[in-house]
Amino acid sequence: MPRNTRLTSDVASAILEALRDGCNVKETCARAGISRGVFYLWQRQKGEYHVAFANAVTIATAAGDVKRHRDLLISLGAIAA
């Protein structure tokens, strides 16, 4: 299947959902059907939509980090579920 090279709202939503789920970039790109190179290219582009996307990626990544850390603490018994 050919990979996407256009940042559509559907692809952006899939990327942000995967990042919020705690996926790393490789897993995120696989779920969204894009290459890592395209993912990083989109974050470097300067158009208004791409800048908003890059900001949303930062927020979604932070949310995913919090989820992964919370899940780890729960699995270690350090906090309640």
C-alpha positions in Angstrom: 0.0 0.0 0.0 1.5 3.4 -0.9 2.1 5.7 2.0 0.4 9.1 2.5 2.4 12.3 1.8 -0.5 14.8 2.4 -1.4 16.0 5.8 -5.1 15.6 5.8 -7.4 16.1 8.9 -8.0 12.3 9.0 -4.2 11.5 9.0 -3.6 14.3 11.6 -6.3 12.8 13.8 -4.8 9.3 13.5 -1.4 10.6 14.4 -2.6 12.6 17.4 -4.7 9.7 18.7 -1.8 7.3 18.5 0.5 9.8 20.3 -2.1 10.3 23.0 -2.4 6.5 23.3 1.3 6.5 24.2 2.7 5.2 20.9 6.2 6.1 19.9 6.9 7.8 16.5 7.5 4.5 14.7 4.2 3.0 15.9 2.4 6.2 15.3 3.5 6.5 11.7 2.6 2.8 11.1 -0.9 3.4 12.4 -1.3 6.6 10.3 0.1 5.0 7.2 3.0 7.4 6.8 6.8 7.3 6.9 8.7 8.8 9.8 10.4 11.1 7.3 7.1 12.5 6.2 6.1 12.9 9.9 9.2 14.9 10.6 8.9 16.9 7.4 5.3 18.0 8.3 6.6 19.3 11.6 9.3 21.4 10.0 7.0 23.0 7.4 6.0 26.6 8.1 2.4 26.8 6.8 -0.3 27.7 9.3 -1.8 24.2 9.3 1.6 22.6 9.7 2.5 24.8 12.6 -0.8 24.0 14.3 -0.1 20.3 13.6 3.4 20.5 15.2 1.9 22.2 18.3 -0.8 19.6 18.5 1.9 16.8 18.2 3.8 18.3 21.1 0.7 18.3 23.3 -0.4 14.8 22.3 3.1 13.5 22.9 3.1 15.0 26.4 -0.3 13.4 27.1 1.0 10.0 25.8 4.1 10.4 28.1 1.8 11.0 31.1 -0.3 7.9 30.2 2.8 5.7 29.8 4.2 6.9 33.1 0.9 6.5 34.9 0.5 3.0 33.5 4.0 2.1 34.7 3.3 3.5 38.2 0.1 1.5 38.4 1.9 -1.7 37.2 4.5 -1.2 40.0 1.8 -0.7 42.6 3.1 2.8 43.3 -0.4 4.3 42.7 -3.9 3.0 42.6 -5.7 2.5 39.2 
